[in-house]
Amino acid sequence: MKKIMTAVVLLSAAGMKSQVAVGKSSVTNSSVSLEFANTENKGLILPYIENKGAISTNGTIIYDTTDHKVKYIRGGSWFDLSVDTTGTANIAIQTTKTERTTAKTAIGTNAATDTTPGVLVLTDTNKAMVLPKVVLPHLNIINPSAGMIVYDTVTKELAVYNGTAWSFWKP
């Protein structure tokens, strides 16, 4: 619980910093806006989206609850990162909630003035996000959540979980 609260506090204050480290004391690379510690078998859970029709910002990554796939948008088209089609997710916890369309955390030098829509927006134009690094996530993350994304340090691949199966992507 303490680590979750630390992450919430860091992300809440993110608009005031150009670089944020989660689960560690500092960012280790000057080219990174958001960096996660690689000491535990945990991943980043992507936003669950029931209707992606209004999303048009290139580079947006989501978990699409209509077909249970992890996707990203480029040039107005959605691309599937979940090869397996048997995904599942329980979205009951969010269906009773009202979305706050203005809710947003921005990280970067332009955080205070950025108008890009999104829940978590990295505003720097010359920095990236480093995903959580996990050794063989399909073996070491005991109870993954649908929409989880990590970097597999052994196979050197992006790993995404659709609620049922892991998919791996190698450049």
C-alpha positions, 0 to 999 in steps of 0.5 A: 500500500505504501508503494501505491501511495508513493506512486499516487503522490508522485503522479499527483505532483507530476505537473511540477516536474519534468522527470518522474521516477516511480518506485525509485529515487530518481530517473537514471536517463536524461532522455526519460520523462517517466521511469519505473523501478525494475525491482519487482514483478509489476507492470503498467495497467493501461486505461480501459476504454469502452468507446475509442471513437473520440480518441485521435491522438497519435501514440495513445495506447489503450486496453479496448474492452470491446474486443479485449485487446491492447491497441495504439493509434497512429495516423487515425488507425488503431493497431492491435498489440494483442495477438491472442483473441481470447482476452477478458476483463471485468469492467464492472468497477468502472461502469457505475462511475461518471468519467471526469473528462478534465482529469489529467496528469501531465509530466514534462516541461510543458505540463502546465500549458499542455492541452493534449487529451489523456489521463497521463500525458508526457508533454516533453518532445525530446523524452520518452517513458521507460516501461517497467522492466520484468524478467519473463513476465509470463512466468513471474507476474503471478496475477497480471491484470488485463491491459498490462504492459511491460518490457521483458528483459530476457527476450528484449520484447514488449509484453502485453496482457489481454486478460487471458494471454501474453503477446510479445512484440520484438522490433 
